[in-house]
Amino acid sequence: MFPKSTKTLITASAMALVLLAIPSPANAGADDLSTARAATAQFHEIDVTKAAGYGEFRDAAKIACIETPGIGVMGIHYVNLPLVLDGAIDAATPEALVYQPLPNGKLRLVAVEYIVFYSMWAGSSKPSLFGHEFKLIGEPNRYGIPAFYEIHAWIWQHNPDGMFKDWNPSGSCTR
């Protein structure tokens, strides 16, 4: 029905389409990051964040804006407790949204954080997302909570130390 060269071209084209449809480790993280960005774009407005069930979290010393002088800043964490307690990790539903204060008193969304308590993690290895393993924060810790796994993703502010580092040297807790 088709000449041999046409069949070869159709076969090669079909194989290329199949290969393009298969996610690769190289682009899986980028896909997850775009999912995280799309899912959290609505949270640039703090009122929307609060209405979605996220509340301000303070560490054991009652500090809201988390920073380590000389190392960097995380910011103010707004945490969704039901998401923390579900024991699941999903790029579209971060357990925490991280903000930094602006001079005008408003808050700027800078990062997302994924959290799962160590005792709730059912996996045989550390959780991972975006092609990166979570960091284990043991106890006692400055947050006054049980041991947990976490990973930050600085999807709304550049972090010169890296997208998935906890501390951002270019951030600020100063208004």
N, CA, C and O of each residue as an XYZ file, in Angstrom:
700
protein
N       0.821     -1.183      0.000
C       0.000      0.000      0.000
C       0.873      1.257      0.000
O       0.680      2.136     -0.840
N       1.845      1.357      0.944
C       2.800      2.478      0.945
C       4.150      1.967      0.478
O       4.488      0.808      0.719
N       4.924      2.805     -0.184
C       6.285      2.395     -0.536
C       7.095      2.171      0.743
O       6.779      2.732      1.793
N       8.135      1.352      0.645
C       8.951      0.991      1.803
C       9.500      2.221      2.514
O       9.514      2.247      3.744
N       9.950      3.238      1.791
C      10.517      4.440      2.408
C       9.466      5.197      3.212
O       9.790      5.784      4.245
N       8.218      5.196      2.761
C       7.134      5.862      3.486
C       6.830      5.101      4.766
O       6.622      5.712      5.815
N       6.800      3.737      4.691
C       6.560      2.919      5.888
C       7.650      3.164      6.921
O       7.371      3.267      8.115
N       8.890      3.256      6.456
C      10.010      3.506      7.366
C       9.843      4.869      8.039
O      10.064      4.994      9.244
N       9.462      5.874      7.285
C       9.258      7.212      7.821
C       8.115      7.224      8.830
O       8.234      7.851      9.883
N       7.011      6.546      8.530
C       5.870      6.484      9.448
C       6.273      5.766     10.733
O       5.943      6.219     11.829
N       6.984      4.652     10.601
C       7.432      3.896     11.773
C       8.360      4.748     12.636
O       8.203      4.795     13.856
N       9.312      5.413     12.017
C      10.256      6.258     12.756
C       9.526      7.405     13.450
O       9.845      7.738     14.591
N       8.559      8.007     12.779
C       7.787      9.106     13.361
C       6.975      8.617     14.552
O       6.920      9.289     15.582
N       6.349      7.459     14.420
C       5.554      6.900     15.516
C       6.441      6.597     16.723
O       6.054      6.866     17.860
N       7.622      6.041     16.480
C       8.542      5.736     17.579
C       8.998      7.018     18.269
O       9.117      7.054     19.493
N       9.251      8.061     17.498
C       9.670      9.339     18.081
C       8.576      9.916     18.965
O       8.859     10.438     20.043
N       7.335      9.826     18.519
C       6.219     10.322     19.329
C       6.089      9.545     20.629
O       5.864     10.136     21.686
N       6.228      8.233     20.560
C       6.167      7.415     21.772
C       7.286      7.802     22.730
O       7.043      7.953     23.927
N       8.496      7.962     22.233
C       9.621      8.317     23.094
C       9.454      9.701     23.708
O       9.838      9.914     24.858
N       8.898     10.628     22.973
C       8.661     11.964     23.521
C       7.601     11.952     24.609
O       7.627     12.798     25.503
N       6.684     11.021     24.551
C       5.606     10.949     25.534
C       6.053     10.318     26.845
O       5.399     10.504     27.871
N       7.149      9.579     26.830
C       7.643      8.929     28.040
C       8.434      9.946     28.852
O       9.408     10.509     28.352
N       8.020     10.196     30.132
C       8.772     11.151     30.927
C      10.174     10.623     31.212
O      10.359      9.439     31.493
N      11.136     11.494     31.138
C      12.506     11.104     31.454
C      12.912     11.744     32.765
O      12.340     12.765     33.147
N      13.890     11.171     33.473
C      14.349     11.783     34.704
C      14.827     13.215     34.494
O      14.725     14.036     35.406
N      15.338     13.523     33.331
C      15.862     14.869     33.077
C      14.758     15.906     33.049
O      14.977     17.037     33.484
N      13.567     15.560     32.548
C      12.518     16.571     32.494
C      11.431     16.375     33.544
O      10.537     17.215     33.653
N      11.479     15.300     34.316
C      10.451     15.062     35.321
C      10.436     16.166     36.363
O       9.360     16.618     36.754
N      11.593     16.613     36.823
C      11.652     17.680     37.810
C      11.072     18.969     37.280
O      10.360     19.668     38.001
N      11.359     19.299     36.037
C      10.831     20.519     35.430
C       9.310     20.442     35.355
O       8.627     21.434     35.607
N       8.774     19.267     35.010
C       7.325     19.099     34.957
C       6.719     19.306     36.342
O       5.704     19.989     36.479
N       7.336     18.720     37.370
C       6.839     18.879     38.732
C       6.922     20.336     39.174
O       6.015     20.834     39.841
N       8.008     21.027     38.806
C       8.151     22.434     39.180
C       7.065     23.280     38.523
O       6.511     24.174     39.161
N       6.759     23.013     37.270
C       5.694     23.783     36.622
C       4.342     23.454     37.261
O       3.471     24.319     37.341
N       4.164     22.220     37.711
C       2.951     21.854     38.441
C       2.873     22.644     39.737
O       1.818     23.180     40.075
N       3.981     22.719     40.463
C       4.018     23.466     41.727
C       3.737     24.950     41.485
O       2.980     25.567     42.233
N       4.338     25.516     40.457
C       4.102     26.936     40.153
C       2.632     27.190     39.813
O       2.019     28.126     40.325
N       2.085     26.354     38.953
C       0.679     26.538     38.552
C      -0.259     26.389     39.751
O      -1.220     27.145     39.891
N       0.023     25.421     40.606
C      -0.849     25.159     41.757
C      -0.748     26.236     42.829
O      -1.694     26.438     43.590
N       0.381     26.928     42.900
C       0.565     27.917     43.970
C       0.481     29.363     43.493
O       0.609     30.281     44.304
N       0.273     29.585     42.213
C       0.192     30.953     41.688
C      -0.905     31.759     42.384
O      -0.777     32.973     42.545
N      -1.960     31.101     42.789
C      -3.063     31.781     43.475
C      -2.673     32.311     44.853
O      -3.362     33.175     45.395
N      -1.586     31.812     45.425
C      -1.229     32.147     46.799
C      -0.319     33.372     46.928
O       0.271     33.595     47.985
N      -0.204     34.157     45.869
C       0.524     35.419     45.994
C      -0.255     36.389     46.881
O       0.321     37.323     47.439
N      -1.535     36.171     47.006
C      -2.383     36.972     47.888
C      -2.552     36.209     49.205
O      -3.079     35.097     49.214
N      -2.109     36.802     50.311
C      -2.115     36.110     51.599
C      -3.532     35.765     52.054
O      -3.723     34.770     52.753
N      -4.525     36.565     51.674
C      -5.909     36.252     52.040
C      -6.367     34.947     51.396
O      -7.105     34.180     52.014
N      -5.941     34.690     50.175
C      -6.264     33.438     49.485
C      -5.583     32.272     50.201
O      -6.161     31.194     50.347
N      -4.355     32.503     50.642
C      -3.596     31.483     51.375
C      -4.323     31.086     52.649
O      -4.498     29.901     52.933
N      -4.741     32.075     53.406
C      -5.447     31.808     54.668
C      -6.780     31.107     54.404
O      -7.149     30.176     55.119
N      -7.491     31.553     53.385
C      -8.782     30.938     53.052
C      -8.627     29.478     52.628
O      -9.560     28.686     52.767
N      -7.451     29.123     52.111
C      -7.193     27.741     51.678
C      -6.731     26.856     52.833
O      -6.401     25.690     52.619
N      -6.702     27.394     54.054
C      -6.364     26.574     55.223
C      -4.922     26.645     55.669
O      -4.511     25.859     56.523
N      -4.136     27.560     55.123
C      -2.755     27.736     55.552
C      -2.719     28.781     56.667
O      -3.339     29.839     56.557
N      -1.988     28.474     57.738
C      -1.854     29.400     58.854
C      -0.393     29.649     59.171
O       0.465     28.804     58.914
N      -0.117     30.823     59.734
C       1.264     31.186     60.068
C       1.834     30.223     61.106
O       1.185     29.908     62.104
N       3.040     29.768     60.859
C       3.744     28.862     61.755
C       4.887     29.621     62.417
O       5.606     30.369     61.756
N       5.051     29.427     63.711
C       6.173     30.013     64.446
C       6.989     28.889     65.061
O       6.456     27.847     65.443
N       8.298     29.121     65.149
C       9.153     28.082     65.731
C       8.969     28.029     67.248
O       8.144     28.757     67.800
N       9.725     27.181     67.913
C       9.579     26.989     69.353
C       9.838     28.268     70.140
O       9.316     28.424     71.244
N      10.635     29.189     69.593
C      10.912     30.478     70.238
C       9.892     31.536     69.832
O      10.062     32.712     70.151
N       8.838     31.132     69.136
C       7.766     32.023     68.670
C       8.219     32.995     67.589
O       7.643     34.073     67.440
N       9.252     32.617     66.832
C       9.761     33.438     65.734
C       9.025     33.035     64.463
O       8.957     31.854     64.122
N       8.476     34.025     63.764
C       7.729     33.751     62.533
C       8.655     33.713     61.318
O       8.571     32.788     60.511
N       9.525     34.695     61.178
C      10.392     34.762     59.998
C      11.710     34.067     60.327
O      12.503     34.556     61.131
N      11.923     32.940     59.700
C      13.067     32.075     59.988
C      14.283     32.544     59.196
O      14.254     32.608     57.967
N      15.354     32.870     59.921
C      16.605     33.286     59.284
C      17.786     32.883     60.158
O      17.652     32.685     61.366
N      18.940     32.769     59.519
C      20.198     32.525     60.209
C      21.182     33.553     59.684
O      21.645     33.450     58.548
N      21.511     34.560     60.518
C      22.428     35.611     60.057
C      23.726     35.026     59.502
O      24.323     34.124     60.088
N      24.140     35.562     58.364
C      25.357     35.112     57.710
C      25.159     33.916     56.795
O      26.035     33.602     55.989
N      24.014     33.242     56.909
C      23.738     32.073     56.066
C      22.596     32.355     55.108
O      22.717     32.118     53.906
N      21.497     32.856     55.629
C      20.371     33.167     54.768
C      19.055     33.161     55.504
O      18.993     33.096     56.732
N      18.022     33.229     54.726
C      16.673     33.327     55.251
C      15.786     32.284     54.571
O      15.998     31.928     53.412
N      14.811     31.813     55.297
C      13.720     31.049     54.695
C      12.565     32.033     54.528
O      12.167     32.366     53.412
N      12.046     32.482     55.647
C      10.942     33.420     55.629
C       9.865     32.984     56.593
O      10.111     32.236     57.539
N       8.666     33.468     56.334
C       7.502     33.172     57.166
C       6.757     32.014     56.514
O       6.337     32.090     55.359
N       6.605     30.949     57.281
C       5.947     29.745     56.762
C       4.455     29.771     57.088
O       4.055     29.994     58.231
N       3.659     29.541     56.074
C       2.228     29.319     56.265
C       2.000     27.849     55.973
O       2.255     27.375     54.866
N       1.512     27.124     56.990
C       1.424     25.668     56.929
C      -0.037     25.221     56.882
O      -0.897     25.795     57.551
N      -0.298     24.204     56.094
C      -1.614     23.583     56.013
C      -1.518     22.263     56.790
O      -1.013     21.268     56.271
N      -2.002     22.262     58.026
C      -1.844     21.105     58.909
C      -2.458     19.823     58.352
O      -1.818     18.776     58.449
N      -3.659     19.840     57.776
C      -4.176     18.589     57.202
C      -3.253     18.002     56.127
O      -3.146     16.782     56.009
N      -2.585     18.858     55.343
C      -1.646     18.339     54.340
C      -0.420     17.725     55.012
O       0.100     16.713     54.543
N       0.045     18.328     56.104
C       1.186     17.765     56.836
C       0.806     16.404     57.414
O       1.603     15.466     57.392
N      -0.397     16.308     57.922
C      -0.820     15.076     58.601
C      -1.291     13.968     57.667
O      -1.579     12.862     58.125
N      -1.376     14.245     56.360
C      -1.831     13.181     55.461
C      -0.720     12.204     55.084
O      -0.995     11.150     54.510
N       0.532     12.542     55.398
C       1.641     11.630     55.133
C       1.982     11.457     53.670
O       2.763     10.571     53.322
N       1.413     12.284     52.800
C       1.636     12.160     51.358
C       2.410     13.358     50.826
O       2.404     14.434     51.424
N       3.073     13.158     49.700
C       3.815     14.220     49.024
C       3.245     14.358     47.619
O       3.124     13.381     46.880
N       2.897     15.596     47.265
C       2.344     15.878     45.947
C       2.832     17.263     45.525
O       2.638     18.233     46.259
N       3.455     17.367     44.367
C       3.995     18.640     43.893
C       2.931     19.727     43.832
O       3.251     20.905     43.990
N       1.672     19.359     43.607
C       0.594     20.335     43.471
C       0.041     20.816     44.814
O      -0.726     21.778     44.859
N       0.427     20.149     45.912
C      -0.115     20.539     47.218
C       0.999     20.618     48.260
O       1.142     19.714     49.083
N       1.786     21.691     48.229
C       2.835     21.842     49.232
C       2.237     22.013     50.633
O       1.204     22.658     50.809
N       2.899     21.432     51.601
C       2.434     21.542     52.978
C       2.645     22.950     53.533
O       1.925     23.378     54.436
N       3.622     23.664     52.998
C       3.891     25.028     53.470
C       4.185     25.962     52.304
O       4.763     25.565     51.292
N       3.774     27.199     52.472
C       4.087     28.282     51.541
C       4.968     29.256     52.308
O       4.673     29.587     53.456
N       6.042     29.714     51.687
C       7.020     30.545     52.385
C       6.979     31.962     51.814
O       7.035     32.165     50.602
N       6.880     32.928     52.716
C       6.772     34.343     52.357
C       7.899     35.138     52.992
O       8.461     34.737     54.011
N       8.220     36.258     52.383
C       9.142     37.213     52.985
C       8.448     38.567     53.039
O       7.703     38.933     52.130
N       8.705     39.312     54.129
C       8.053     40.611     54.286
C       8.634     41.657     53.333
O       9.831     41.664     53.044
N       7.762     42.528     52.861
C       8.159     43.641     51.999
C       8.141     44.939     52.809
O       7.484     44.998     53.848
N       8.839     45.967     52.361
C       8.857     47.242     53.095
C       7.462     47.842     53.315
O       7.255     48.574     54.283
N       6.512     47.543     52.434
C       5.162     48.094     52.574
C       4.285     47.283     53.535
O       3.094     47.564     53.671
N       4.870     46.276     54.203
C       4.137     45.468     55.173
C       3.452     44.248     54.571
O       2.971     43.385     55.306
N       3.403     44.167     53.263
C       2.807     42.994     52.613
C       3.805     41.842     52.612
O       4.981     42.012     52.934
N       3.309     40.677     52.247
C       4.152     39.493     52.163
C       4.296     39.064     50.714
O       3.355     39.160     49.926
N       5.499     38.585     50.371
C       5.788     38.113     49.017
C       6.033     36.610     49.055
O       6.893     36.138     49.798
N       5.281     35.857     48.257
C       5.481     34.415     48.137
C       6.819     34.167     47.457
O       7.065     34.674     46.363
N       7.697     33.377     48.111
C       9.027     33.136     47.557
C       9.325     31.656     47.319
O      10.098     31.315     46.424
N       8.719     30.783     48.111
C       9.065     29.358     48.017
C       7.901     28.502     48.492
O       6.937     28.990     49.082
N       8.023     27.217     48.217
C       7.115     26.215     48.760
C       7.970     25.215     49.532
O       9.161     25.051     49.268
N       7.335     24.558     50.484
C       8.048     23.527     51.244
C       7.142     22.314     51.361
O       5.944     22.424     51.618
N       7.752     21.159     51.163
C       7.059     19.887     51.273
C       7.569     19.218     52.538
O       8.776     19.135     52.769
N       6.633     18.739     53.358
C       6.965     18.226     54.684
C       6.208     16.924     54.922
O       5.032     16.802     54.579
N       6.895     15.967     55.509
C       6.221     14.751     55.973
C       6.940     14.314     57.250
O       8.169     14.250     57.291
N       6.162     14.016     58.287
C       6.761     13.564     59.536
C       7.461     12.227     59.329
O       6.962     11.351     58.622
N       8.609     12.085     59.947
C       9.405     10.859     59.856
C       8.558      9.638     60.220
O       8.609      8.610     59.543
N       7.783      9.764     61.291
C       6.977      8.627     61.767
C       5.834      8.263     60.828
O       5.288      7.163     60.908
N       5.471      9.187     59.938
C       4.349      8.941     59.034
C       4.793      8.470     57.652
O       3.972      8.010     56.858
N       6.089      8.583     57.365
C       6.556      8.231     56.030
C       6.579      6.722     55.873
O       7.239      6.023     56.642
N       5.864      6.219     54.883
C       5.732      4.779     54.674
C       6.762      4.230     53.691
O       6.865      3.016     53.518
N       7.515      5.100     53.056
C       8.488      4.645     52.068
C       9.674      3.949     52.709
O       9.958      4.155     53.889
N      10.364      3.127     51.937
C      11.538      2.420     52.438
C      12.800      3.277     52.333
O      13.840      2.929     52.892
N      12.707      4.389     51.622
C      13.825      5.328     51.532
C      13.276      6.733     51.747
O      12.066      6.928     51.862
N      14.175      7.706     51.799
C      13.743      9.090     51.999
C      12.780      9.500     50.889
O      12.921      9.065     49.746
N      11.798     10.341     51.231
C      10.934     10.844     50.165
C      11.743     11.719     49.205
O      12.783     12.261     49.578
N      11.267     11.850     47.987
C      11.935     12.710     47.015
C      10.884     13.369     46.132
O       9.774     12.869     45.949
N      11.283     14.501     45.600
C      10.431     15.266     44.702
C      11.352     16.124     43.860
O      12.406     16.545     44.338
N      10.990     16.390     42.644
C      11.803     17.209     41.740
C      13.177     16.592     41.486
O      14.124     17.291     41.125
N      13.277     15.275     41.677
C      14.551     14.594     41.481
C      15.535     14.786     42.627
O      16.723     14.504     42.469
N      15.060     15.266     43.788
C      15.918     15.508     44.944
C      15.339     14.836     46.179
O      14.128     14.861     46.402
N      16.213     14.236     46.980
C      15.781     13.637     48.244
C      15.490     14.712     49.266
O      16.132     15.761     49.284
N      14.506     14.438     50.124
C      14.196     15.333     51.224
C      15.309     15.266     52.266
O      16.050     14.286     52.337
N      15.412     16.300     53.057
C      16.376     16.379     54.165
C      15.640     15.958     55.441
O      14.500     16.364     55.666
N      16.294     15.147     56.270
C      15.710     14.746     57.550
C      16.115     15.751     58.620
O      17.301     15.998     58.839
N      15.126     16.322     59.276
C      15.352     17.222     60.408
C      14.974     16.428     61.655
O      13.799     16.144     61.891
N      15.977     16.076     62.444
C      15.738     15.266     63.635
C      15.156     16.091     64.772
O      14.828     17.267     64.613
N      15.039     15.454     65.899
C      14.581     16.180     67.073
C      15.562     15.959     68.208
O      16.191     14.904     68.289
N      15.695     16.931     69.074
C      14.946     18.192     69.085
C      15.387     19.100     67.938
O      16.500     18.986     67.425
N      14.488     20.002     67.551
C      14.790     20.970     66.501
C      14.237     22.332     66.895
O      13.449     22.445     67.835
N      14.647     23.345     66.184
C      14.235     24.712     66.544
C      12.739     24.941     66.396
O      12.207     25.931     66.897
N      12.060     24.028     65.707
C      10.634     24.202     65.450
C       9.766     23.605     66.555
O       8.571     23.890     66.637
N      10.379     22.770     67.410
C       9.646     22.163     68.510
C       8.642     21.116     68.056
O       7.628     20.893     68.716
N       8.927     20.471     66.918
C       8.014     19.451     66.393
C       8.772     18.130     66.223
O      10.003     18.117     66.255
N       8.052     17.029     66.044
C       8.719     15.737     65.845
C       9.587     15.739     64.586
O       9.428     16.595     63.715
N      10.501     14.778     64.498
C      11.390     14.640     63.340
C      10.572     14.609     62.053
O       9.491     14.023     61.999
N      11.113     15.253     61.020
C      10.390     15.335     59.757
C      11.350     15.417     58.582
O      12.506     15.814     58.722
N      10.837     15.030     57.423
C      11.538     15.204     56.160
C      11.013     16.486     55.517
O       9.832     16.810     55.645
N      11.896     17.215     54.822
C      11.460     18.432     54.145
C      12.331     18.746     52.944
O      13.483     18.322     52.846
N      11.734     19.509     52.029
C      12.481     20.082     50.916
C      11.821     21.408     50.551
O      10.601     21.500     50.419
N      12.653     22.422     50.392
C      12.187     23.718     49.902
C      12.380     23.765     48.390
O      13.293     23.141     47.848
N      11.519     24.502     47.727
C      11.689     24.789     46.298
C      11.436     26.287     46.125
O      10.318     26.770     46.306
N      12.491     26.999     45.773
C      12.428     28.459     45.624
C      11.896     28.791     44.232
O      12.629     29.268     43.366
N      10.611     28.529     44.040
C      10.017     28.683     42.717
C       9.556     30.109     42.420
O       9.248     30.430     41.272
N       9.505     30.961     43.434
C       9.037     32.336     43.221
C      10.110     33.377     43.508
O       9.854     34.571     43.350
N      11.299     32.965     43.924
C      12.427     33.878     44.138
C      13.709     33.109     43.846
O      13.866     31.965     44.274
N      14.610     33.730     43.129
C      15.889     33.080     42.824
C      16.679     32.854     44.110
O      16.743     33.729     44.973
N      17.272     31.686     44.227
C      18.174     31.383     45.332
C      19.545     31.106     44.725
O      19.725     30.080     44.068
N      20.524     32.004     44.932
C      21.841     31.801     44.324
C      22.552     30.544     44.820
O      23.476     30.060     44.165
N      22.131     30.009     45.971
C      22.734     28.775     46.477
C      22.101     27.525     45.877
O      22.646     26.429     46.011
N      20.949     27.682     45.215
C      20.298     26.542     44.577
C      18.807     26.496     44.867
O      18.354     26.878     45.946
N      18.069     26.031     43.904
C      16.609     25.959     43.975
C      16.111     25.202     45.203
O      15.079     25.562     45.770
N      16.831     24.151     45.625
C      16.322     23.277     46.673
C      17.066     23.411     48.000
O      16.962     22.529     48.852
N      17.800     24.480     48.186
C      18.502     24.725     49.445
C      17.522     25.314     50.464
O      16.585     26.021     50.094
N      17.742     25.021     51.734
C      16.870     25.552     52.782
C      17.000     27.069     52.917
O      15.998     27.772     53.056
N      18.222     27.564     52.877
C      18.503     28.971     53.165
C      18.778     29.740     51.880
O      19.460     29.250     50.980
N      18.235     30.952     51.810
C      18.458     31.810     50.651
C      19.204     33.058     51.113
O      18.650     33.871     51.853
N      20.469     33.219     50.679
C      21.246     34.368     51.120
C      20.761     35.708     50.556
O      21.174     36.764     51.036
N      19.894     35.675     49.548
C      19.424     36.924     48.973
C      18.061     37.353     49.525
O      17.508     38.365     49.095
N      17.529     36.597     50.463
C      16.233     36.939     51.053
C      16.387     37.845     52.253
O      17.497     38.220     52.629
N      15.256     38.193     52.852
C      15.290     39.087     54.015
C      14.067     38.891     54.885
O      12.971     38.635     54.386
N      14.257     39.012     56.179
C      13.142     39.043     57.123
C      12.863     40.481     57.562
O      11.943     40.727     58.341
N      13.653     41.423     57.066
C      13.507     42.821     57.431
C      12.457     43.476     56.552
O      12.438     43.284     55.336
N      11.600     44.238     57.170
C      10.561     44.966     56.409
C      11.083     46.267     55.921
O      10.359     47.016     55.265
